[in-house]
Amino acid sequence: MTEHGEVAIVGAGLTGCLLACFLARRGHQVTLYERRADPRGRPPERGRSINLALSERGIDALRRIGLDDRILAGALPMRGRMVHPVHGTPGFQPYSVRGDRAINSIGRGALNDALLEAATALPGVRAVFGHRLTGLDPATGEMVFRTGDGEAKATAAVVLGADGAGSAVRARLKEYGTLTEDVDHLEHGYKELTVPPRDGDFALDPGALHIWPRGTSMVIALPNPDRSFTCTLFWPRTGPGGFASLATAEAVERHFAAEYPDLVPLIPGLSDDYLRNPVGTLGTVRCASWHAAGRVGLVGDAAHAIVPFYGQGANCAFEDVVALDRCLDDTGGDFAAALPLFEARRREDTEAIADMALANFVEMRDKVASPLFQLGRRAEHALERALPGRYVSRYELVSFSTVPYARVRRRVRRQHQVVAALAAAAALALGAIAVRRGP
Ligand SMILES: Cc1cc2nc3c(=O)[nH]c(=O)nc-3n(C[C@H](O)[C@H](O)[C@H](O)COP(=O)(O)OP(=O)(O)OC[C@H]3O[C@@H](n4cnc5c(N)ncnc54)[C@H](O)[C@@H]3O)c2cc1C
């Protein structure tokens, strides 16, 4: 396959637009096919998350194409979690040992618009909107789209599916017989509400990610540049306290007053918004192979959507783009060789973050509220200070480094084993001293 053949990217979301920037830099002609209308300047689509946390992996990818400063200019740094108990004062838990590192709250719409703008400003990139992929022949690269004017067809040397968790490209590869998938839907869904500015200012501290942990459920809030916060409820769909159980304004108000009393005065029209806004689906996509016929590949959520509890889905997808670019470097720009290499190099990492994201849900909704957990975090930070660079917490490695996710998981396991062995040795030594001293 030639280095400068035409590449079709299906999906002009976060991954597709960033990928277009990287491929244009390599000299490719790129067409982005997007099912939506041009999103630039439009209000965000209902039911999609409004803001997200961008951290080092995503920023590293943006830095490589000189977009980091421009994009971070519109972001709000969050240096830790503000944990809200049912009653009492919220407590701040810094993310990093020095307390100075931050993850960045950014509007999905603004990020997508900036990436789309950057991609389409490059020579060789065009974006076609209102084109929903419905058919694909991996053997020939022929694509079929549903458009406002009926069916349209196009052919490309390479077709990359960046069309998100419900990927149509993935579905076509399944039909083609080269892909099997396992889509694991979470029992919890999500719903978004807005905390508007109060007297023209933020109603909560904008330097933190706010969490209301409630055992099996939680609410989080991230700040927006217009001084509002987007609140996301992560609740079970059914059962007591689940979305389905709160079907009337009275039930919603009663539930919030009992579980989230400090949020009630911050959200005017709470029950109206609650009853109007949709419940989104969360889940993990595991599939193989991510490529077929030497010309079709999957990237980002299309290949490996994860639950959002580590704030890593988009960061991981951006890291994919860097990894695929490296594979193209290492194969002389040959997609037929680069796509399998990409899957071989990346699979273990995406599986690791999928598992860590599921585990972090339990930490966020339950453990962060426990005094024992908080003691553990303080002990971990003390170890990081005592052994700089030798003991590094999982959160720090995931959010503030580009150490591959699988290596993070292995390293954290090793660190925990060493700490457990040291704790056991210390307990034995203390026991021996106590025996020598007698009662
Ligand atoms: C509630 C929530 C909170 C999140 N928070 C974070 C966070 O804090 N940090 C983080 O890093 N990640 C977060 N994520 C994950 C992040 O949103 C995704 O990982 C990211 O959007 C993946 O980008 P993508 O471009 O691969 O897919 P998408 O963003 O889904 O984009 C896919 C694009 O393809 C288009 N498309 C779909 N089907 C077709 C078709 N048939 N034909 C043509 N076009 C099509 C879509 O319209 C869309 O534009 C969160 C997700 C959720 C649900």
The ligand as a MOL file (V3000), in Angstrom:
LIG
                    3D

  0  0  0     0  0            999 V3000
M  V30 BEGIN CTAB
M  V30 COUNTS 53 58 0 0 0
M  V30 BEGIN ATOM
M  V30 1 C -20.0220 10.1490 30.9580 0
M  V30 2 C -18.6840 10.0410 30.3050 0
M  V30 3 C -17.6080 10.7130 30.8480 0
M  V30 4 C -16.3470 10.6100 30.2540 0
M  V30 5 N -15.2920 11.2560 30.8350 0
M  V30 6 C -14.0530 11.1300 30.2930 0
M  V30 7 C -12.9320 11.8080 30.8890 0
M  V30 8 O -13.0700 12.5040 31.8920 0
M  V30 9 N -11.7170 11.6650 30.3050 0
M  V30 10 C -11.5260 10.8970 29.1910 0
M  V30 11 O -10.3890 10.8040 28.7000 0
M  V30 12 N -12.5660 10.2430 28.6130 0
M  V30 13 C -13.8130 10.3510 29.1280 0
M  V30 14 N -14.8660 9.6990 28.5490 0
M  V30 15 C -14.6130 8.8220 27.3810 0
M  V30 16 C -14.5370 9.6130 26.0870 0
M  V30 17 O -15.7350 10.3470 25.9300 0
M  V30 18 C -14.3440 8.6610 24.9070 0
M  V30 19 O -13.2970 7.7710 25.1720 0
M  V30 20 C -14.0320 9.4500 23.6380 0
M  V30 21 O -15.1150 10.2670 23.2890 0
M  V30 22 C -13.7110 8.4950 22.4870 0
M  V30 23 O -13.5730 9.2350 21.3060 0
M  V30 24 P -13.8890 8.5520 19.9020 0
M  V30 25 O -13.6410 9.6360 18.9020 0
M  V30 26 O -13.1430 7.2750 19.7860 0
M  V30 27 O -15.4400 8.2140 19.9530 0
M  V30 28 P -16.6650 9.2380 19.9910 0
M  V30 29 O -16.3330 10.4030 20.8290 0
M  V30 30 O -17.8710 8.4320 20.3280 0
M  V30 31 O -16.7880 9.7660 18.4930 0
M  V30 32 C -17.2500 8.9330 17.4550 0
M  V30 33 C -17.6840 9.8010 16.2820 0
M  V30 34 O -18.1100 8.9520 15.2200 0
M  V30 35 C -19.3750 9.3760 14.7380 0
M  V30 36 N -20.0630 8.1960 14.2040 0
M  V30 37 C -20.6290 7.1880 14.9240 0
M  V30 38 N -21.1690 6.2690 14.1020 0
M  V30 39 C -20.9440 6.7010 12.8300 0
M  V30 40 C -21.2650 6.1700 11.5480 0
M  V30 41 N -21.9420 5.0270 11.4060 0
M  V30 42 N -20.8770 6.8730 10.4580 0
M  V30 43 C -20.1910 8.0530 10.5900 0
M  V30 44 N -19.8770 8.6020 11.7780 0
M  V30 45 C -20.2330 7.9240 12.8900 0
M  V30 46 C -20.0420 10.0090 15.9400 0
M  V30 47 O -21.0720 10.9090 15.5620 0
M  V30 48 C -18.8630 10.7050 16.6100 0
M  V30 49 O -18.6300 11.9860 16.0910 0
M  V30 50 C -16.1500 9.8030 29.0950 0
M  V30 51 C -17.2500 9.1370 28.5500 0
M  V30 52 C -18.4860 9.2480 29.1380 0
M  V30 53 C -19.6390 8.5000 28.5400 0
M  V30 END ATOM
M  V30 BEGIN BOND
M  V30 1 1 1 2
M  V30 2 1 2 3
M  V30 3 2 2 52
M  V30 4 2 3 4
M  V30 5 1 4 5
M  V30 6 1 4 50
M  V30 7 2 5 6
M  V30 8 1 6 7
M  V30 9 1 6 13
M  V30 10 2 7 8
M  V30 11 1 7 9
M  V30 12 1 9 10
M  V30 13 2 10 11
M  V30 14 1 10 12
M  V30 15 2 12 13
M  V30 16 1 13 14
M  V30 17 1 14 15
M  V30 18 1 14 50
M  V30 19 1 15 16
M  V30 20 1 16 17
M  V30 21 1 16 18
M  V30 22 1 18 19
M  V30 23 1 18 20
M  V30 24 1 20 21
M  V30 25 1 20 22
M  V30 26 1 22 23
M  V30 27 1 23 24
M  V30 28 2 24 25
M  V30 29 1 24 26
M  V30 30 1 24 27
M  V30 31 1 27 28
M  V30 32 2 28 29
M  V30 33 1 28 30
M  V30 34 1 28 31
M  V30 35 1 31 32
M  V30 36 1 32 33
M  V30 37 1 33 34
M  V30 38 1 33 48
M  V30 39 1 34 35
M  V30 40 1 35 36
M  V30 41 1 35 46
M  V30 42 1 36 37
M  V30 43 1 36 45
M  V30 44 2 37 38
M  V30 45 1 38 39
M  V30 46 1 39 40
M  V30 47 2 39 45
M  V30 48 1 40 41
M  V30 49 2 40 42
M  V30 50 1 42 43
M  V30 51 2 43 44
M  V30 52 1 44 45
M  V30 53 1 46 47
M  V30 54 1 46 48
M  V30 55 1 48 49
M  V30 56 2 50 51
M  V30 57 1 51 52
M  V30 58 1 52 53
M  V30 END BOND
M  V30 END CTAB
M  END
